[in-house]
Amino acid sequence: MDHATLVFASVFPVPTLSHTTPTPLATPDLGYTAPGSSFGSPFAGTPGAGQQHRSVKRNVAWSTATRFLGLESSGTSGRGGGRRTRDVEEALSYLLVGEGRLHEGNGRSEGGLVEWFTNEVRMHFARVVRPGLRELWGKEVELRTAWDILEETQRILAQVQNLYSQPFSDHIIPFLHQAASNMTIRPGACRDGQVVDMEIINGPKRTFQREIHAAFAHSLPPKRFSKTLSHVLYDAGCRLFRFYIRHDGVQASTTPENSKEVRDRMTALLMGLESVGLGGDKAQKAFAHAMNKIIDTFISSHYVKVDWSSRRSVVADMRNWVENGFCPLVELVLECLRCESTDVDPAQLKQWQEMALNRLGRSRVENLFDFIINWDHSVGAILDLKEYLKLDGAKEHLKNSFSRQVSRRLLHPGATTTYVLNVYISIIRAFHKLEPKGVLLQSVARPIRRYLKERDDTARIIISSLLIDVDDEASSKFASNSELSYEIASEMAKPFAHADATDDEFNWNDMNWQPLPHDASPEYKKSKVEDVIYFLLTLWDREDFINELKNILGDHLLRCQDAEYQKEIRLLELIKVRLGEDKLQACEVMLRDMLESRRINDTIRTATETSKRQDKILRTPEGPTRGLRPRPPTSTPTSAPAAPPAPTLNAQILSSFFWPVLRDDDFHVPAEILALQKDYETRFERIKGMRKLRWMNALGESRITLEFEDRTEEFEHLTPWQVSVVYAFQPQPGEEWAGSTRKGKGKAKTKTPGITRNIEQLEESLEMDEALIRQAIAFWVGKSVLRETAPSTYTVMETLSHSHVDEDAAAAAQELAEVQAQQTSTVKSQADVLNEKRDVYEAFILGMLTNQGNMGVGRILMMMRMMVQGGFPFAEDEVRGMLVQLEERERVVGLGGDVWGVKK
Amino acid sequence: MALSEGPRASNSAANVASRLQKELMDIMTHPTPGITAFPSSENLTTWTATIDGPEATPYEALVFKLTFEFPANYPYAPPHVVFKTPIYHPNVDFSGRICLDILKDKWSAVYNTGTVLLSLQSLLGEPNNSSPLNGQAAELWDSDMDEFKRLVLARHKTPEELDAA
């Protein structure tokens, strides 16, 4: 606005400078003529006339002052400038401190100059500045422009604030000051006049400032603003603390930033915002949000990652960060925002640390299952959790969350029992670290234990794993064979720590004593022996476990090659310590049987002097007598011309009462072996008095040498029935065979094929089960000893041909034999239990009917289920089948209506 | 094994039950001709046994039923065994009670139901006349075997007759 315009405007008011009347616009009160007074003399001495006069004067002054103070509507450059002329000064003085001042008594008809100016500023802001801000804030603020927008906003606002307060402080404050000082000089001023002065000056000033700050604040969308501010603070925090993984999706720059720069920028921005009135409550709230996010980010940042390498807790680091990293930032921000108290209260600090710990704990709990699986490396995480558990409600959360994880990730049919066991062991170890009292373990392990109990193979896997030697070459089996748990085996190999005999709860000198956790049940008693094996062995009732142990130990002993049985002895001792000595008598007897057998063998061998080669045999006894498992001896189906080494026999004598039910297939062993058995038997009876041996030909192990026309082969670890079958291919007296030429009996018939037998013949001569014969034949075909020449007919391969047919057949048979061998264990399989045990079951039925009188099938079945040791896994149909068979043999009679009785 | 045990069912009761089950199993797996025994009910502590009279004795071709009651501390105490079939025998009184040392002071935990029944079977052929419960039978055994046999047959009842009674 040039000077000419101003001059012109001072004479002829222009619309743009129309604020020439006091706000609110009101018709000046021209007064009125009182009745009886002369009309038309405004200057009459009446009060009304004085009023009128003042009004005019004020109007003039107002016009001058407002024209002077008025803000230009275009642009932010502010007032037209110009110095204060005398008129203006007078007018201002008149209006502000002189008579034109706003009087209480004048009602609302006149506006004060300060109010007018405030309004003017507001209008100007709305007209000129706000559209600009709108543009900035009109749409969602993008995160990466947040800083810029805030800074721009702050800049604009600071500028306009400056613009607005300049005239205020230049042209209004001095007059107020003057007035104030006048008042102080005035007599009768109150003692605290100084305070009043300040009130006079500061009151309007504060009001003015509040008004423009309110205008500023209202010009911005409040939510968007606080969100943006919060983000900027969060961003600053992330940069200051160098968090690389952020929660807002912004990719952190990889180059390290100068934290001082960031700090300065943030401080400047905050102080600027505070100065234009954008600090205060809103900014504090935004900062609180940012703090929250910063803590979250910290928890997920690399600073408090699980310490996998040095395996320690990061909780201390975290507390340290909260105290020495986070708190100073907070203090700085609070200072910038001019909060009342900028110091962080120690109680508050503690609260923050707990809050951070709580979040850390929760994030650890979420992955607890993974930590458990990687136990040992994850000690750090577990130690973190240990700290976390001290907080309220942490235990419950951990328990619930972990149970969920376990049921989702572990207790499903897809997990092998070995895997479940291994994880359970890790859980035991980890939770023992987490809470040595074991209460927590007890509650989280309950579903796992229940689940393990339901699985059929759990006991078998545990016990077989216990029997495995970790350092053994067999340890390579762990990878391939999922039936064995390396964890259990290595646990067993650990030295067994003897628990202190003293009761912990009554050890008054225990300075580390701690009460049980509050969630322990009143009867909770920590078991003294607290290692992994203990937990595994207590999965079942002792009895069940020992039965299973007996079965597996029996099988193991029979297969065992170690003559000293050192490992087995050690294992038994270890289990005795854990389960109590009294229950393991049977196992001890089994072990002693093995050791004693060796002694007896030695005695008998020296007595007979016949043995040149050794072979072991084994049996179970009968009633009070003892049994032997024969290990059929070296047999030579095609005996050599020279005197073949005589077969030898070693026996293992088992006390049948203590051993589990063993496989007992009846078949004929080769005659030579039978003779040896008889011999052994007589000598044994001589040594052991009245005891009798019952040979169990199905068990045992043999080594034989086979001599063919073109080769000689040795076989080890054969089962007796395999030997018996191949032995049956020996020529019978009078039979002619290819090998006879070598035997030197004279008739040179080189073209004669090898001895041929068919399955039926073998079944007859050996009195062996067909299934078993076929299994043995498959084995020998696999070894290229026999060849199937016709269906179910086999011939010895005296000369090894290399035809593909033979090789293929051999390969196929070998495969078959391997599969079958796996199905044949020394301890009885369930498959043919009914047939094997038919005699026993029949004895049960007969005993029942004889002693208890006639019975219905249902009742018989019920009694069988109850009385048969080891269970009776059959239904009424099988019972009825057996009864019908018994009836055919005239042992029972059907009395009709499914009731049966013994035949008299 | 669901045994109907009393409220005081304890570990010892379970031990007795498992021992008896084992014995039952032994009897069934190694049956002795002429001897059978079987629990009377779900409760394993009472059994019924049947023995055939041994050949070449006055009891030949006769069948005798007995009851066994096993005490709670079995096998450390002998079972209480009584003849249910009326029997005329020097060592058995008219209510069936038996005088046999192994069922009294000579009892040992190595005995079991099977061995007791075997002993009883042999007792039929070889009574111990030095301490009879039935004096008349003891005297007749030594003096008048025909009269003894007559009395045995007169007193004997078949299981069917017993059931009918």
HADDOCK unambig.tbl for C-alpha pairs under 7 A between the chains (distance, minus, plus):
assign (segid A and resid 840 and name CA) (segid B and resid 28 and name CA) 5.41 0.50 0.50
assign (segid A and resid 840 and name CA) (segid B and resid 29 and name CA) 5.09 0.50 0.50
assign (segid A and resid 843 and name CA) (segid B and resid 28 and name CA) 5.26 0.50 0.50
assign (segid A and resid 844 and name CA) (segid B and resid 28 and name CA) 5.91 0.50 0.50
assign (segid A and resid 847 and name CA) (segid B and resid 36 and name CA) 5.57 0.50 0.50
assign (segid A and resid 847 and name CA) (segid B and resid 37 and name CA) 6.02 0.50 0.50
assign (segid A and resid 847 and name CA) (segid B and resid 38 and name CA) 5.88 0.50 0.50
assign (segid A and resid 848 and name CA) (segid B and resid 38 and name CA) 5.71 0.50 0.50
assign (segid A and resid 851 and name CA) (segid B and resid 37 and name CA) 6.46 0.50 0.50
assign (segid A and resid 851 and name CA) (segid B and resid 38 and name CA) 6.20 0.50 0.50
assign (segid A and resid 851 and name CA) (segid B and resid 48 and name CA) 5.61 0.50 0.50
assign (segid A and resid 851 and name CA) (segid B and resid 49 and name CA) 5.95 0.50 0.50
assign (segid A and resid 851 and name CA) (segid B and resid 50 and name CA) 6.25 0.50 0.50
assign (segid A and resid 852 and name CA) (segid B and resid 40 and name CA) 6.56 0.50 0.50
assign (segid A and resid 866 and name CA) (segid B and resid 1 and name CA) 6.50 0.50 0.50
assign (segid A and resid 867 and name CA) (segid B and resid 21 and name CA) 6.61 0.50 0.50
assign (segid A and resid 868 and name CA) (segid B and resid 25 and name CA) 6.77 0.50 0.50
assign (segid A and resid 869 and name CA) (segid B and resid 21 and name CA) 6.45 0.50 0.50
assign (segid A and resid 869 and name CA) (segid B and resid 22 and name CA) 6.94 0.50 0.50
assign (segid A and resid 869 and name CA) (segid B and resid 25 and name CA) 6.49 0.50 0.50
